[in-house]
Amino acid sequence: MEIKILGPGCPRCASLYDNVILALEELGLEAQVEKVTDLGQIAAHGVIQTPGLVVNGKVVSQGKVLSVEEVKEILKRE
């Protein structure tokens, strides 16, 4: 599984990153997690509000800090 956190490195982006890591640990999943701060790459994903969450190349959330439970639900579907 490949996960990207899209954002300029703001506190909200850091919170989403932490929640993704916790969700992965709680589900016992392994994934490659990458922080993407380059605005060109963020725009290439079509994300206009950060933080953005991309799972396996698909934008699954933008503009919201998802809770650990919300992230877990997304990861279960992907």
C-alpha positions as CSV (number, residue, x, y, z in Angstrom):
1,M,0.0,0.0,0.0
2,E,1.3,3.4,-0.9
3,I,0.1,6.5,1.1
4,K,0.9,10.1,0.5
5,I,0.1,13.1,2.8
6,L,-0.1,16.2,0.7
7,G,0.5,19.6,2.2
8,P,3.0,22.3,2.9
9,G,4.2,20.8,6.2
10,C,1.6,22.6,8.3
11,P,0.5,21.4,11.8
12,R,-2.7,19.9,10.2
13,C,-0.6,17.9,7.8
14,A,1.5,16.6,10.7
15,S,-1.7,15.6,12.6
16,L,-3.0,13.7,9.6
17,Y,0.4,11.9,9.2
18,D,0.3,10.9,12.8
19,N,-3.2,9.6,12.5
20,V,-2.3,7.6,9.4
21,I,0.7,6.0,11.2
22,L,-1.6,5.1,14.2
23,A,-4.3,3.7,12.0
24,L,-1.7,1.5,10.2
25,E,-0.3,0.2,13.5
26,E,-3.8,-0.5,14.9
27,L,-4.8,-2.4,11.7
28,G,-1.5,-4.2,11.6
29,L,-0.9,-3.0,8.0
30,E,2.4,-2.0,6.4
31,A,2.6,0.8,3.9
32,Q,5.0,3.2,2.3
33,V,4.0,6.6,3.7
34,E,5.3,9.7,2.1
35,K,4.9,13.4,2.9
36,V,4.6,15.5,-0.2
37,T,5.3,19.2,0.3
38,D,6.0,20.2,-3.3
39,L,3.1,22.4,-4.5
40,G,3.4,21.2,-8.1
41,Q,3.0,17.6,-7.0
42,I,0.1,18.5,-4.8
43,A,-1.6,20.3,-7.6
44,A,-0.9,17.4,-10.0
45,H,-3.1,15.3,-7.7
46,G,-5.9,17.9,-8.1
47,V,-5.8,18.7,-4.4
48,I,-6.7,22.4,-3.7
49,Q,-7.2,22.1,0.0
50,T,-4.6,20.6,2.3
51,P,-4.0,18.3,3.9
52,G,-4.7,15.7,1.2
53,L,-4.6,12.0,1.6
54,V,-3.8,9.7,-1.3
55,V,-4.0,6.0,-1.0
56,N,-2.7,3.8,-3.9
57,G,-2.8,6.8,-6.3
58,K,-6.4,7.8,-5.4
59,V,-7.2,11.0,-3.6
60,V,-9.5,9.9,-0.7
61,S,-9.6,13.1,1.3
62,Q,-8.6,16.8,1.2
63,G,-9.0,19.8,3.4
64,K,-9.6,17.7,6.5
65,V,-7.6,16.2,9.3
66,L,-9.2,12.7,9.5
67,S,-9.4,10.9,12.8
68,V,-7.6,7.6,13.4
69,E,-11.0,5.8,13.0
70,E,-11.8,7.6,9.8
71,V,-8.4,6.7,8.4
72,K,-8.9,3.1,9.4
73,E,-12.2,2.9,7.6
74,I,-10.6,4.3,4.4
75,L,-7.6,1.8,4.7
76,K,-10.0,-1.1,5.1
77,R,-11.7,-0.2,1.8
78,E,-8.5,0.3,-0.1
